[in-house]
Amino acid sequence: MATAVKEQMSPVKDKNYDLIHTLQMSLDNIYRMDIYIQDAEQRGDSELATWFRKIQENNRKAGDQAKQMLMTRMQQEGR
């Protein structure tokens, strides 16, 4: 019998919490992909290293977008 995965609720009821958390996860994934890229290269798997680089670039773009959104929102809320 399959069990349903219960999604964890946000511990903070703030409209920017999810944005900040997603930014943190994107930045963490950028670092994590560096490790995975090195592992793949040490094992001679350039295909896997290239795939990890693509994931890293997507996380970099998402992180940059999240930073921009957060800055805009913080500036608007500061008015």
mmCIF file of the N, C-alpha and C atoms, coordinates in Angstrom:
data_MODEL
# 
_entry.id   MODEL 
# 
loop_
_atom_site.group_PDB 
_atom_site.id 
_atom_site.type_symbol 
_atom_site.label_atom_id 
_atom_site.label_alt_id 
_atom_site.label_comp_id 
_atom_site.label_asym_id 
_atom_site.label_entity_id 
_atom_site.label_seq_id 
_atom_site.pdbx_PDB_ins_code 
_atom_site.Cartn_x 
_atom_site.Cartn_y 
_atom_site.Cartn_z 
_atom_site.occupancy 
_atom_site.B_iso_or_equiv 
_atom_site.pdbx_formal_charge 
_atom_site.auth_seq_id 
_atom_site.auth_comp_id 
_atom_site.auth_asym_id 
_atom_site.auth_atom_id 
_atom_site.pdbx_PDB_model_num 
ATOM 1   N N  . MET A 1 1  ? 0.837  -1.172 0.000   1.00 0.00 ? 1  MET A N  1 
ATOM 2   C CA . MET A 1 1  ? 0.000  0.000  0.000   1.00 0.00 ? 1  MET A CA 1 
ATOM 3   C C  . MET A 1 1  ? 0.887  1.242  0.000   1.00 0.00 ? 1  MET A C  1 
ATOM 4   N N  . ALA A 1 2  ? 0.665  2.153  -0.936  1.00 0.00 ? 2  ALA A N  1 
ATOM 5   C CA . ALA A 1 2  ? 1.449  3.376  -1.020  1.00 0.00 ? 2  ALA A CA 1 
ATOM 6   C C  . ALA A 1 2  ? 0.952  4.378  0.010   1.00 0.00 ? 2  ALA A C  1 
ATOM 7   N N  . THR A 1 3  ? 1.900  5.059  0.624   1.00 0.00 ? 3  THR A N  1 
ATOM 8   C CA . THR A 1 3  ? 1.531  6.091  1.584   1.00 0.00 ? 3  THR A CA 1 
ATOM 9   C C  . THR A 1 3  ? 1.724  7.448  0.946   1.00 0.00 ? 3  THR A C  1 
ATOM 10  N N  . ALA A 1 4  ? 0.828  8.331  1.250   1.00 0.00 ? 4  ALA A N  1 
ATOM 11  C CA . ALA A 1 4  ? 0.904  9.678  0.705   1.00 0.00 ? 4  ALA A CA 1 
ATOM 12  C C  . ALA A 1 4  ? 1.988  10.451 1.434   1.00 0.00 ? 4  ALA A C  1 
ATOM 13  N N  . VAL A 1 5  ? 2.724  11.243 0.686   1.00 0.00 ? 5  VAL A N  1 
ATOM 14  C CA . VAL A 1 5  ? 3.745  12.089 1.274   1.00 0.00 ? 5  VAL A CA 1 
ATOM 15  C C  . VAL A 1 5  ? 3.070  13.370 1.730   1.00 0.00 ? 5  VAL A C  1 
ATOM 16  N N  . LYS A 1 6  ? 3.214  13.661 2.988   1.00 0.00 ? 6  LYS A N  1 
ATOM 17  C CA . LYS A 1 6  ? 2.599  14.859 3.547   1.00 0.00 ? 6  LYS A CA 1 
ATOM 18  C C  . LYS A 1 6  ? 3.543  16.038 3.345   1.00 0.00 ? 6  LYS A C  1 
ATOM 19  N N  . GLU A 1 7  ? 3.040  17.060 2.691   1.00 0.00 ? 7  GLU A N  1 
ATOM 20  C CA . GLU A 1 7  ? 3.850  18.238 2.425   1.00 0.00 ? 7  GLU A CA 1 
ATOM 21  C C  . GLU A 1 7  ? 3.972  19.062 3.700   1.00 0.00 ? 7  GLU A C  1 
ATOM 22  N N  . GLN A 1 8  ? 5.218  19.474 3.993   1.00 0.00 ? 8  GLN A N  1 
ATOM 23  C CA . GLN A 1 8  ? 5.456  20.265 5.191   1.00 0.00 ? 8  GLN A CA 1 
ATOM 24  C C  . GLN A 1 8  ? 4.928  21.682 4.993   1.00 0.00 ? 8  GLN A C  1 
ATOM 25  N N  . MET A 1 9  ? 4.232  22.153 5.970   1.00 0.00 ? 9  MET A N  1 
ATOM 26  C CA . MET A 1 9  ? 3.694  23.506 5.910   1.00 0.00 ? 9  MET A CA 1 
ATOM 27  C C  . MET A 1 9  ? 4.792  24.512 6.244   1.00 0.00 ? 9  MET A C  1 
ATOM 28  N N  . SER A 1 10 ? 4.697  25.690 5.670   1.00 0.00 ? 10 SER A N  1 
ATOM 29  C CA . SER A 1 10 ? 5.642  26.755 5.952   1.00 0.00 ? 10 SER A CA 1 
ATOM 30  C C  . SER A 1 10 ? 5.568  27.110 7.439   1.00 0.00 ? 10 SER A C  1 
ATOM 31  N N  . PRO A 1 11 ? 6.718  27.153 8.131   1.00 0.00 ? 11 PRO A N  1 
ATOM 32  C CA . PRO A 1 11 ? 6.686  27.460 9.554   1.00 0.00 ? 11 PRO A CA 1 
ATOM 33  C C  . PRO A 1 11 ? 6.406  28.929 9.840   1.00 0.00 ? 11 PRO A C  1 
ATOM 34  N N  . VAL A 1 12 ? 6.521  29.761 8.827   1.00 0.00 ? 12 VAL A N  1 
ATOM 35  C CA . VAL A 1 12 ? 6.330  31.194 9.012   1.00 0.00 ? 12 VAL A CA 1 
ATOM 36  C C  . VAL A 1 12 ? 5.233  31.659 8.058   1.00 0.00 ? 12 VAL A C  1 
ATOM 37  N N  . LYS A 1 13 ? 4.273  32.362 8.581   1.00 0.00 ? 13 LYS A N  1 
ATOM 38  C CA . LYS A 1 13 ? 3.194  32.886 7.741   1.00 0.00 ? 13 LYS A CA 1 
ATOM 39  C C  . LYS A 1 13 ? 3.560  34.291 7.271   1.00 0.00 ? 13 LYS A C  1 
ATOM 40  N N  . ASP A 1 14 ? 4.505  34.344 6.359   1.00 0.00 ? 14 ASP A N  1 
ATOM 41  C CA . ASP A 1 14 ? 4.979  35.601 5.795   1.00 0.00 ? 14 ASP A CA 1 
ATOM 42  C C  . ASP A 1 14 ? 5.007  35.422 4.289   1.00 0.00 ? 14 ASP A C  1 
ATOM 43  N N  . LYS A 1 15 ? 4.536  36.414 3.562   1.00 0.00 ? 15 LYS A N  1 
ATOM 44  C CA . LYS A 1 15 ? 4.414  36.244 2.110   1.00 0.00 ? 15 LYS A CA 1 
ATOM 45  C C  . LYS A 1 15 ? 5.751  36.077 1.399   1.00 0.00 ? 15 LYS A C  1 
ATOM 46  N N  . ASN A 1 16 ? 6.845  36.501 2.016   1.00 0.00 ? 16 ASN A N  1 
ATOM 47  C CA . ASN A 1 16 ? 8.146  36.376 1.375   1.00 0.00 ? 16 ASN A CA 1 
ATOM 48  C C  . ASN A 1 16 ? 8.938  35.157 1.846   1.00 0.00 ? 16 ASN A C  1 
ATOM 49  N N  . TYR A 1 17 ? 8.423  34.420 2.817   1.00 0.00 ? 17 TYR A N  1 
ATOM 50  C CA . TYR A 1 17 ? 9.168  33.283 3.356   1.00 0.00 ? 17 TYR A CA 1 
ATOM 51  C C  . TYR A 1 17 ? 9.500  32.261 2.274   1.00 0.00 ? 17 TYR A C  1 
ATOM 52  N N  . ASP A 1 18 ? 8.519  31.883 1.475   1.00 0.00 ? 18 ASP A N  1 
ATOM 53  C CA . ASP A 1 18 ? 8.752  30.873 0.435   1.00 0.00 ? 18 ASP A CA 1 
ATOM 54  C C  . ASP A 1 18 ? 9.773  31.365 -0.590  1.00 0.00 ? 18 ASP A C  1 
ATOM 55  N N  . LEU A 1 19 ? 9.737  32.650 -0.905  1.00 0.00 ? 19 LEU A N  1 
ATOM 56  C CA . LEU A 1 19 ? 10.705 33.225 -1.838  1.00 0.00 ? 19 LEU A CA 1 
ATOM 57  C C  . LEU A 1 19 ? 12.111 33.142 -1.250  1.00 0.00 ? 19 LEU A C  1 
ATOM 58  N N  . ILE A 1 20 ? 12.265 33.517 0.004   1.00 0.00 ? 20 ILE A N  1 
ATOM 59  C CA . ILE A 1 20 ? 13.573 33.476 0.662   1.00 0.00 ? 20 ILE A CA 1 
ATOM 60  C C  . ILE A 1 20 ? 14.069 32.035 0.755   1.00 0.00 ? 20 ILE A C  1 
ATOM 61  N N  . HIS A 1 21 ? 13.190 31.118 1.102   1.00 0.00 ? 21 HIS A N  1 
ATOM 62  C CA . HIS A 1 21 ? 13.575 29.716 1.221   1.00 0.00 ? 21 HIS A CA 1 
ATOM 63  C C  . HIS A 1 21 ? 13.996 29.153 -0.137  1.00 0.00 ? 21 HIS A C  1 
ATOM 64  N N  . THR A 1 22 ? 13.282 29.508 -1.192  1.00 0.00 ? 22 THR A N  1 
ATOM 65  C CA . THR A 1 22 ? 13.625 29.039 -2.538  1.00 0.00 ? 22 THR A CA 1 
ATOM 66  C C  . THR A 1 22 ? 14.967 29.621 -2.975  1.00 0.00 ? 22 THR A C  1 
ATOM 67  N N  . LEU A 1 23 ? 15.235 30.872 -2.646  1.00 0.00 ? 23 LEU A N  1 
ATOM 68  C CA . LEU A 1 23 ? 16.532 31.482 -2.940  1.00 0.00 ? 23 LEU A CA 1 
ATOM 69  C C  . LEU A 1 23 ? 17.643 30.699 -2.248  1.00 0.00 ? 23 LEU A C  1 
ATOM 70  N N  . GLN A 1 24 ? 17.440 30.374 -0.980  1.00 0.00 ? 24 GLN A N  1 
ATOM 71  C CA . GLN A 1 24 ? 18.434 29.616 -0.231  1.00 0.00 ? 24 GLN A CA 1 
ATOM 72  C C  . GLN A 1 24 ? 18.669 28.239 -0.859  1.00 0.00 ? 24 GLN A C  1 
ATOM 73  N N  . MET A 1 25 ? 17.595 27.583 -1.269  1.00 0.00 ? 25 MET A N  1 
ATOM 74  C CA . MET A 1 25 ? 17.734 26.259 -1.890  1.00 0.00 ? 25 MET A CA 1 
ATOM 75  C C  . MET A 1 25 ? 18.477 26.350 -3.215  1.00 0.00 ? 25 MET A C  1 
ATOM 76  N N  . SER A 1 26 ? 18.207 27.396 -4.002  1.00 0.00 ? 26 SER A N  1 
ATOM 77  C CA . SER A 1 26 ? 18.907 27.577 -5.279  1.00 0.00 ? 26 SER A CA 1 
ATOM 78  C C  . SER A 1 26 ? 20.404 27.770 -5.044  1.00 0.00 ? 26 SER A C  1 
ATOM 79  N N  . LEU A 1 27 ? 20.751 28.611 -4.070  1.00 0.00 ? 27 LEU A N  1 
ATOM 80  C CA . LEU A 1 27 ? 22.159 28.851 -3.773  1.00 0.00 ? 27 LEU A CA 1 
ATOM 81  C C  . LEU A 1 27 ? 22.839 27.582 -3.259  1.00 0.00 ? 27 LEU A C  1 
ATOM 82  N N  . ASP A 1 28 ? 22.135 26.816 -2.439  1.00 0.00 ? 28 ASP A N  1 
ATOM 83  C CA . ASP A 1 28 ? 22.678 25.555 -1.935  1.00 0.00 ? 28 ASP A CA 1 
ATOM 84  C C  . ASP A 1 28 ? 22.906 24.574 -3.087  1.00 0.00 ? 28 ASP A C  1 
ATOM 85  N N  . ASN A 1 29 ? 21.980 24.528 -4.036  1.00 0.00 ? 29 ASN A N  1 
ATOM 86  C CA . ASN A 1 29 ? 22.121 23.618 -5.178  1.00 0.00 ? 29 ASN A CA 1 
ATOM 87  C C  . ASN A 1 29 ? 23.285 24.009 -6.076  1.00 0.00 ? 29 ASN A C  1 
ATOM 88  N N  . ILE A 1 30 ? 23.573 25.305 -6.191  1.00 0.00 ? 30 ILE A N  1 
ATOM 89  C CA . ILE A 1 30 ? 24.729 25.747 -6.981  1.00 0.00 ? 30 ILE A CA 1 
ATOM 90  C C  . ILE A 1 30 ? 25.998 25.160 -6.382  1.00 0.00 ? 30 ILE A C  1 
ATOM 91  N N  . TYR A 1 31 ? 26.137 25.266 -5.080  1.00 0.00 ? 31 TYR A N  1 
ATOM 92  C CA . TYR A 1 31 ? 27.299 24.706 -4.384  1.00 0.00 ? 31 TYR A CA 1 
ATOM 93  C C  . TYR A 1 31 ? 27.336 23.182 -4.523  1.00 0.00 ? 31 TYR A C  1 
ATOM 94  N N  . ARG A 1 32 ? 26.196 22.541 -4.316  1.00 0.00 ? 32 ARG A N  1 
ATOM 95  C CA . ARG A 1 32 ? 26.113 21.079 -4.384  1.00 0.00 ? 32 ARG A CA 1 
ATOM 96  C C  . ARG A 1 32 ? 26.511 20.573 -5.783  1.00 0.00 ? 32 ARG A C  1 
ATOM 97  N N  . MET A 1 33 ? 26.091 21.278 -6.833  1.00 0.00 ? 33 MET A N  1 
ATOM 98  C CA . MET A 1 33 ? 26.435 20.861 -8.188  1.00 0.00 ? 33 MET A CA 1 
ATOM 99  C C  . MET A 1 33 ? 27.938 20.952 -8.423  1.00 0.00 ? 33 MET A C  1 
ATOM 100 N N  . ASP A 1 34 ? 28.620 21.923 -7.800  1.00 0.00 ? 34 ASP A N  1 
ATOM 101 C CA . ASP A 1 34 ? 30.085 21.984 -7.906  1.00 0.00 ? 34 ASP A CA 1 
ATOM 102 C C  . ASP A 1 34 ? 30.713 20.674 -7.443  1.00 0.00 ? 34 ASP A C  1 
ATOM 103 N N  . ILE A 1 35 ? 30.215 20.163 -6.337  1.00 0.00 ? 35 ILE A N  1 
ATOM 104 C CA . ILE A 1 35 ? 30.731 18.899 -5.795  1.00 0.00 ? 35 ILE A CA 1 
ATOM 105 C C  . ILE A 1 35 ? 30.437 17.755 -6.759  1.00 0.00 ? 35 ILE A C  1 
ATOM 106 N N  . TYR A 1 36 ? 29.210 17.704 -7.271  1.00 0.00 ? 36 TYR A N  1 
ATOM 107 C CA . TYR A 1 36 ? 28.828 16.625 -8.182  1.00 0.00 ? 36 TYR A CA 1 
ATOM 108 C C  . TYR A 1 36 ? 29.605 16.694 -9.494  1.00 0.00 ? 36 TYR A C  1 
ATOM 109 N N  . ILE A 1 37 ? 29.852 17.908 -9.974  1.00 0.00 ? 37 ILE A N  1 
ATOM 110 C CA . ILE A 1 37 ? 30.636 18.087 -11.208 1.00 0.00 ? 37 ILE A CA 1 
ATOM 111 C C  . ILE A 1 37 ? 32.049 17.546 -11.003 1.00 0.00 ? 37 ILE A C  1 
ATOM 112 N N  . GLN A 1 38 ? 32.658 17.906 -9.880  1.00 0.00 ? 38 GLN A N  1 
ATOM 113 C CA . GLN A 1 38 ? 34.008 17.411 -9.582  1.00 0.00 ? 38 GLN A CA 1 
ATOM 114 C C  . GLN A 1 38 ? 34.027 15.891 -9.494  1.00 0.00 ? 38 GLN A C  1 
ATOM 115 N N  . ASP A 1 39 ? 33.020 15.318 -8.824  1.00 0.00 ? 39 ASP A N  1 
ATOM 116 C CA . ASP A 1 39 ? 32.943 13.855 -8.713  1.00 0.00 ? 39 ASP A CA 1 
ATOM 117 C C  . ASP A 1 39 ? 32.857 13.202 -10.091 1.00 0.00 ? 39 ASP A C  1 
ATOM 118 N N  . ALA A 1 40 ? 31.994 13.738 -10.946 1.00 0.00 ? 40 ALA A N  1 
ATOM 119 C CA . ALA A 1 40 ? 31.816 13.169 -12.283 1.00 0.00 ? 40 ALA A CA 1 
ATOM 120 C C  . ALA A 1 40 ? 33.096 13.291 -13.097 1.00 0.00 ? 40 ALA A C  1 
ATOM 121 N N  . GLU A 1 41 ? 33.744 14.465 -13.019 1.00 0.00 ? 41 GLU A N  1 
ATOM 122 C CA . GLU A 1 41 ? 34.980 14.664 -13.777 1.00 0.00 ? 41 GLU A CA 1 
ATOM 123 C C  . GLU A 1 41 ? 36.086 13.729 -13.290 1.00 0.00 ? 41 GLU A C  1 
ATOM 124 N N  . GLN A 1 42 ? 36.175 13.510 -11.975 1.00 0.00 ? 42 GLN A N  1 
ATOM 125 C CA . GLN A 1 42 ? 37.200 12.613 -11.436 1.00 0.00 ? 42 GLN A CA 1 
ATOM 126 C C  . GLN A 1 42 ? 36.991 11.182 -11.922 1.00 0.00 ? 42 GLN A C  1 
ATOM 127 N N  . ARG A 1 43 ? 35.764 10.848 -12.249 1.00 0.00 ? 43 ARG A N  1 
ATOM 128 C CA . ARG A 1 43 ? 35.454 9.503  -12.735 1.00 0.00 ? 43 ARG A CA 1 
ATOM 129 C C  . ARG A 1 43 ? 35.417 9.439  -14.264 1.00 0.00 ? 43 ARG A C  1 
ATOM 130 N N  . GLY A 1 44 ? 35.743 10.555 -14.908 1.00 0.00 ? 44 GLY A N  1 
ATOM 131 C CA . GLY A 1 44 ? 35.814 10.579 -16.358 1.00 0.00 ? 44 GLY A CA 1 
ATOM 132 C C  . GLY A 1 44 ? 34.462 10.608 -17.049 1.00 0.00 ? 44 GLY A C  1 
ATOM 133 N N  . ASP A 1 45 ? 33.418 11.027 -16.340 1.00 0.00 ? 45 ASP A N  1 
ATOM 134 C CA . ASP A 1 45 ? 32.062 11.041 -16.914 1.00 0.00 ? 45 ASP A CA 1 
ATOM 135 C C  . ASP A 1 45 ? 31.687 12.469 -17.310 1.00 0.00 ? 45 ASP A C  1 
ATOM 136 N N  . SER A 1 46 ? 32.131 12.867 -18.501 1.00 0.00 ? 46 SER A N  1 
ATOM 137 C CA . SER A 1 46 ? 31.882 14.240 -18.958 1.00 0.00 ? 46 SER A CA 1 
ATOM 138 C C  . SER A 1 46 ? 30.407 14.488 -19.262 1.00 0.00 ? 46 SER A C  1 
ATOM 139 N N  . GLU A 1 47 ? 29.688 13.445 -19.675 1.00 0.00 ? 47 GLU A N  1 
ATOM 140 C CA . GLU A 1 47 ? 28.257 13.606 -19.941 1.00 0.00 ? 47 GLU A CA 1 
ATOM 141 C C  . GLU A 1 47 ? 27.519 14.013 -18.659 1.00 0.00 ? 47 GLU A C  1 
ATOM 142 N N  . LEU A 1 48 ? 27.811 13.321 -17.578 1.00 0.00 ? 48 LEU A N  1 
ATOM 143 C CA . LEU A 1 48 ? 27.166 13.626 -16.303 1.00 0.00 ? 48 LEU A CA 1 
ATOM 144 C C  . LEU A 1 48 ? 27.600 15.002 -15.788 1.00 0.00 ? 48 LEU A C  1 
ATOM 145 N N  . ALA A 1 49 ? 28.889 15.330 -15.930 1.00 0.00 ? 49 ALA A N  1 
ATOM 146 C CA . ALA A 1 49 ? 29.382 16.639 -15.502 1.00 0.00 ? 49 ALA A CA 1 
ATOM 147 C C  . ALA A 1 49 ? 28.672 17.757 -16.263 1.00 0.00 ? 49 ALA A C  1 
ATOM 148 N N  . THR A 1 50 ? 28.474 17.568 -17.559 1.00 0.00 ? 50 THR A N  1 
ATOM 149 C CA . THR A 1 50 ? 27.772 18.566 -18.375 1.00 0.00 ? 50 THR A CA 1 
ATOM 150 C C  . THR A 1 50 ? 26.326 18.718 -17.915 1.00 0.00 ? 50 THR A C  1 
ATOM 151 N N  . TRP A 1 51 ? 25.682 17.616 -17.597 1.00 0.00 ? 51 TRP A N  1 
ATOM 152 C CA . TRP A 1 51 ? 24.295 17.661 -17.128 1.00 0.00 ? 51 TRP A CA 1 
ATOM 153 C C  . TRP A 1 51 ? 24.207 18.406 -15.799 1.00 0.00 ? 51 TRP A C  1 
ATOM 154 N N  . PHE A 1 52 ? 25.151 18.139 -14.883 1.00 0.00 ? 52 PHE A N  1 
ATOM 155 C CA . PHE A 1 52 ? 25.170 18.855 -13.604 1.00 0.00 ? 52 PHE A CA 1 
ATOM 156 C C  . PHE A 1 52 ? 25.410 20.351 -13.825 1.00 0.00 ? 52 PHE A C  1 
ATOM 157 N N  . ARG A 1 53 ? 26.228 20.709 -14.801 1.00 0.00 ? 53 ARG A N  1 
ATOM 158 C CA . ARG A 1 53 ? 26.465 22.135 -15.104 1.00 0.00 ? 53 ARG A CA 1 
ATOM 159 C C  . ARG A 1 53 ? 25.174 22.814 -15.578 1.00 0.00 ? 53 ARG A C  1 
ATOM 160 N N  . LYS A 1 54 ? 24.377 22.101 -16.353 1.00 0.00 ? 54 LYS A N  1 
ATOM 161 C CA . LYS A 1 54 ? 23.100 22.661 -16.808 1.00 0.00 ? 54 LYS A CA 1 
ATOM 162 C C  . LYS A 1 54 ? 22.162 22.902 -15.626 1.00 0.00 ? 54 LYS A C  1 
ATOM 163 N N  . ILE A 1 55 ? 22.126 21.942 -14.720 1.00 0.00 ? 55 ILE A N  1 
ATOM 164 C CA . ILE A 1 55 ? 21.299 22.107 -13.512 1.00 0.00 ? 55 ILE A CA 1 
ATOM 165 C C  . ILE A 1 55 ? 21.812 23.290 -12.703 1.00 0.00 ? 55 ILE A C  1 
ATOM 166 N N  . GLN A 1 56 ? 23.124 23.395 -12.580 1.00 0.00 ? 56 GLN A N  1 
ATOM 167 C CA . GLN A 1 56 ? 23.724 24.495 -11.831 1.00 0.00 ? 56 GLN A CA 1 
ATOM 168 C C  . GLN A 1 56 ? 23.359 25.841 -12.458 1.00 0.00 ? 56 GLN A C  1 
ATOM 169 N N  . GLU A 1 57 ? 23.410 25.925 -13.772 1.00 0.00 ? 57 GLU A N  1 
ATOM 170 C CA . GLU A 1 57 ? 23.065 27.175 -14.459 1.00 0.00 ? 57 GLU A CA 1 
ATOM 171 C C  . GLU A 1 57 ? 21.593 27.529 -14.235 1.00 0.00 ? 57 GLU A C  1 
ATOM 172 N N  . ASN A 1 58 ? 20.724 26.533 -14.281 1.00 0.00 ? 58 ASN A N  1 
ATOM 173 C CA . ASN A 1 58 ? 19.303 26.793 -14.006 1.00 0.00 ? 58 ASN A CA 1 
ATOM 174 C C  . ASN A 1 58 ? 19.105 27.319 -12.590 1.00 0.00 ? 58 ASN A C  1 
ATOM 175 N N  . ASN A 1 59 ? 19.833 26.762 -11.633 1.00 0.00 ? 59 ASN A N  1 
ATOM 176 C CA . ASN A 1 59 ? 19.743 27.235 -10.261 1.00 0.00 ? 59 ASN A CA 1 
ATOM 177 C C  . ASN A 1 59 ? 20.310 28.642 -10.119 1.00 0.00 ? 59 ASN A C  1 
ATOM 178 N N  . ARG A 1 60 ? 21.367 28.928 -10.875 1.00 0.00 ? 60 ARG A N  1 
ATOM 179 C CA . ARG A 1 60 ? 21.955 30.271 -10.849 1.00 0.00 ? 60 ARG A CA 1 
ATOM 180 C C  . ARG A 1 60 ? 20.938 31.294 -11.362 1.00 0.00 ? 60 ARG A C  1 
ATOM 181 N N  . LYS A 1 61 ? 20.257 30.958 -12.453 1.00 0.00 ? 61 LYS A N  1 
ATOM 182 C CA . LYS A 1 61 ? 19.237 31.859 -13.009 1.00 0.00 ? 61 LYS A CA 1 
ATOM 183 C C  . LYS A 1 61 ? 18.082 32.043 -12.022 1.00 0.00 ? 61 LYS A C  1 
ATOM 184 N N  . ALA A 1 62 ? 17.627 30.938 -11.428 1.00 0.00 ? 62 ALA A N  1 
ATOM 185 C CA . ALA A 1 62 ? 16.531 31.015 -10.456 1.00 0.00 ? 62 ALA A CA 1 
ATOM 186 C C  . ALA A 1 62 ? 16.952 31.850 -9.249  1.00 0.00 ? 62 ALA A C  1 
ATOM 187 N N  . GLY A 1 63 ? 18.185 31.668 -8.791  1.00 0.00 ? 63 GLY A N  1 
ATOM 188 C CA . GLY A 1 63 ? 18.685 32.448 -7.656  1.00 0.00 ? 63 GLY A CA 1 
ATOM 189 C C  . GLY A 1 63 ? 18.741 33.933 -7.977  1.00 0.00 ? 63 GLY A C  1 
ATOM 190 N N  . ASP A 1 64 ? 19.225 34.261 -9.176  1.00 0.00 ? 64 ASP A N  1 
ATOM 191 C CA . ASP A 1 64 ? 19.284 35.670 -9.588  1.00 0.00 ? 64 ASP A CA 1 
ATOM 192 C C  . ASP A 1 64 ? 17.883 36.279 -9.662  1.00 0.00 ? 64 ASP A C  1 
ATOM 193 N N  . GLN A 1 65 ? 16.942 35.537 -10.219 1.00 0.00 ? 65 GLN A N  1 
ATOM 194 C CA . GLN A 1 65 ? 15.560 36.030 -10.291 1.00 0.00 ? 65 GLN A CA 1 
ATOM 195 C C  . GLN A 1 65 ? 14.972 36.215 -8.900  1.00 0.00 ? 65 GLN A C  1 
ATOM 196 N N  . ALA A 1 66 ? 15.225 35.271 -8.012  1.00 0.00 ? 66 ALA A N  1 
ATOM 197 C CA . ALA A 1 66 ? 14.706 35.367 -6.648  1.00 0.00 ? 66 ALA A CA 1 
ATOM 198 C C  . ALA A 1 66 ? 15.294 36.573 -5.930  1.00 0.00 ? 66 ALA A C  1 
ATOM 199 N N  . LYS A 1 67 ? 16.596 36.826 -6.113  1.00 0.00 ? 67 LYS A N  1 
ATOM 200 C CA . LYS A 1 67 ? 17.221 37.992 -5.480  1.00 0.00 ? 67 LYS A CA 1 
ATOM 201 C C  . LYS A 1 67 ? 16.584 39.282 -5.974  1.00 0.00 ? 67 LYS A C  1 
ATOM 202 N N  . GLN A 1 68 ? 16.350 39.369 -7.282  1.00 0.00 ? 68 GLN A N  1 
ATOM 203 C CA . GLN A 1 68 ? 15.723 40.562 -7.846  1.00 0.00 ? 68 GLN A CA 1 
ATOM 204 C C  . GLN A 1 68 ? 14.309 40.755 -7.285  1.00 0.00 ? 68 GLN A C  1 
ATOM 205 N N  . MET A 1 69 ? 13.546 39.672 -7.265  1.00 0.00 ? 69 MET A N  1 
ATOM 206 C CA . MET A 1 69 ? 12.183 39.764 -6.735  1.00 0.00 ? 69 MET A CA 1 
ATOM 207 C C  . MET A 1 69 ? 12.188 40.180 -5.270  1.00 0.00 ? 69 MET A C  1 
ATOM 208 N N  . LEU A 1 70 ? 13.098 39.616 -4.499  1.00 0.00 ? 70 LEU A N  1 
ATOM 209 C CA . LEU A 1 70 ? 13.167 39.938 -3.076  1.00 0.00 ? 70 LEU A CA 1 
ATOM 210 C C  . LEU A 1 70 ? 13.560 41.395 -2.860  1.00 0.00 ? 70 LEU A C  1 
ATOM 211 N N  . MET A 1 71 ? 14.544 41.874 -3.617  1.00 0.00 ? 71 MET A N  1 
ATOM 212 C CA . MET A 1 71 ? 14.948 43.278 -3.495  1.00 0.00 ? 71 MET A CA 1 
ATOM 213 C C  . MET A 1 71 ? 13.790 44.199 -3.824  1.00 0.00 ? 71 MET A C  1 
ATOM 214 N N  . THR A 1 72 ? 13.081 43.913 -4.908  1.00 0.00 ? 72 THR A N  1 
ATOM 215 C CA . THR A 1 72 ? 11.944 44.745 -5.307  1.00 0.00 ? 72 THR A CA 1 
ATOM 216 C C  . THR A 1 72 ? 10.875 44.760 -4.219  1.00 0.00 ? 72 THR A C  1 
ATOM 217 N N  . ARG A 1 73 ? 10.553 43.605 -3.690  1.00 0.00 ? 73 ARG A N  1 
ATOM 218 C CA . ARG A 1 73 ? 9.531  43.504 -2.662  1.00 0.00 ? 73 ARG A CA 1 
ATOM 219 C C  . ARG A 1 73 ? 9.944  44.216 -1.382  1.00 0.00 ? 73 ARG A C  1 
ATOM 220 N N  . MET A 1 74 ? 11.204 44.092 -0.999  1.00 0.00 ? 74 MET A N  1 
ATOM 221 C CA . MET A 1 74 ? 11.668 44.741 0.220   1.00 0.00 ? 74 MET A CA 1 
ATOM 222 C C  . MET A 1 74 ? 11.657 46.263 0.053   1.00 0.00 ? 74 MET A C  1 
ATOM 223 N N  . GLN A 1 75 ? 12.027 46.732 -1.134  1.00 0.00 ? 75 GLN A N  1 
ATOM 224 C CA . GLN A 1 75 ? 11.982 48.173 -1.393  1.00 0.00 ? 75 GLN A CA 1 
ATOM 225 C C  . GLN A 1 75 ? 10.558 48.689 -1.351  1.00 0.00 ? 75 GLN A C  1 
ATOM 226 N N  . GLN A 1 76 ? 9.625  47.955 -1.930  1.00 0.00 ? 76 GLN A N  1 
ATOM 227 C CA . GLN A 1 76 ? 8.220  48.361 -1.941  1.00 0.00 ? 76 GLN A CA 1 
ATOM 228 C C  . GLN A 1 76 ? 7.650  48.370 -0.534  1.00 0.00 ? 76 GLN A C  1 
ATOM 229 N N  . GLU A 1 77 ? 8.023  47.408 0.274   1.00 0.00 ? 77 GLU A N  1 
ATOM 230 C CA . GLU A 1 77 ? 7.506  47.327 1.635   1.00 0.00 ? 77 GLU A CA 1 
ATOM 231 C C  . GLU A 1 77 ? 8.134  48.396 2.525   1.00 0.00 ? 77 GLU A C  1 
ATOM 232 N N  . GLY A 1 78 ? 9.302  48.901 2.143   1.00 0.00 ? 78 GLY A N  1 
ATOM 233 C CA . GLY A 1 78 ? 9.992  49.919 2.934   1.00 0.00 ? 78 GLY A CA 1 
ATOM 234 C C  . GLY A 1 78 ? 9.427  51.321 2.730   1.00 0.00 ? 78 GLY A C  1 
ATOM 235 N N  . ARG A 1 79 ? 8.545  51.462 1.777   1.00 0.00 ? 79 ARG A N  1 
ATOM 236 C CA . ARG A 1 79 ? 7.985  52.797 1.468   1.00 0.00 ? 79 ARG A CA 1 
ATOM 237 C C  . ARG A 1 79 ? 6.967  53.199 2.477   1.00 0.00 ? 79 ARG A C  1 
# 
